[in-house]
């Protein structure tokens, strides 16, 4: 559905911009079905502290095609919130 496309495209944009991870808030079934993982609070706080001084995200001002972002995901490595904290 359109909401899933939006989530996947947003995740890819954040990854390309240099985000370390994405806090999706509450663990809801549709988020978990798309691959979100629950991270224990102490691990989340560690991840947040580890990335707080990272370089600010850099977004392009050009229009982006969601299909291109999603196609790029097919070739991307799988994410794990603890080994690669983008989740």
LINLINCOR-V839416 format. One line per field, one symbol per residue. burial: + if it has 9 or more other C-alpha atoms within 8 Angstrom, else -. A space follows every 50 residues. Layout:
burial: ???
//
This chain:
burial: ----++-++-+++++-++++++----+---++---+-------+--+--- ---------------+--++--------+++--++++
//
